[in-house]
Amino acid sequence: MARVISGKELSARLKDEMKMQVASFPEKYGRVPHLVVILVGEDPGSVSYVTGKAKASEYVGIRNTTIRKPDTFTEAELLELIGELNADESVDGILVQLPLPKHIDEDKVIAAISKEKDVDGFHPLNVAALWQKQDCILPCTPKGIIKMLDSAGVDIKGKRAVVIGRSNIVGLPVAKMLLDRNATVTIAHSRTADLPSVTRNAEILVVAIGRPKFVTADMVSDGTVVIDVGVNRNPETGKLCGDVDYEAIEPKASVITPVPGGVGPMTICCLMENTIECFLRKMEKNPF
Ligand code: GUN
């Protein structure tokens, strides 16, 4: 039986700490941090994510402005809006919810956000800084995963870690962060030849592929630490589920994260942390 890491509990604790910290800001700095979230279009998943971000901001005491635009909003209009927010001294963090409608070039949009306000840690200069071991804003989901491993007392150093998934948002940065903690890391993907033989060798398995029950019990050795980053709908029940066959794998794993209630809440929690970090760097004139 695995120990289940509750991202919900851990994030609640961390948000309580941040709430106290933010409460001291008006006196110290004259205001609270301000996060602007931009959503283009009506994708229900994205609407729910931005609502979660607004709720967490409200709880922690961060000022949140959510700007919703129809999916007819053009790339030029979005770039202009970002330019205005970059120049706005009252804005500390800017997040553009992904994915964007197809007529908008995501790479162009991400690169347009001021690096100092890039609370997602997606700007090419932030990504480069991570890979060069320089000061940077860490992307929220990978940062949340490392916090969960630390809170569960998992010693990352010297472990064989396998990451399934190679996205810019999760797979690649989490692999780099595990490497920086002295794990030996293998990056695999949905087309990796004989994937089960790779994953059975893992002591820490991070799965970010986006397919229900992608990881089956035969792919996991006894005692593995399993981090499930998937957010899917179970095609039979319509319920939220991860990428691992939870019922089959939980008895074998030593530690596991549930979906929902695992990595998801930690991502939002780290977004709050990054917003505070951007705010403090500005207030204390300690830019990247
Ligand atoms: N879409 C899915 N995850 C994320 C995220 O972490 N940040 C943004 N901006 N969009 C996302």
Boltz pocket constraint, residues with backbone or C-beta under 6 A from the ligand:
constraints:
  - pocket:
      binder: B
      contacts: [[A, 95], [A, 96], [A, 97], [A, 98], [A, 99], [A, 120], [A, 140], [A, 141], [A, 169], [A, 267]]
      max_distance: 6.0
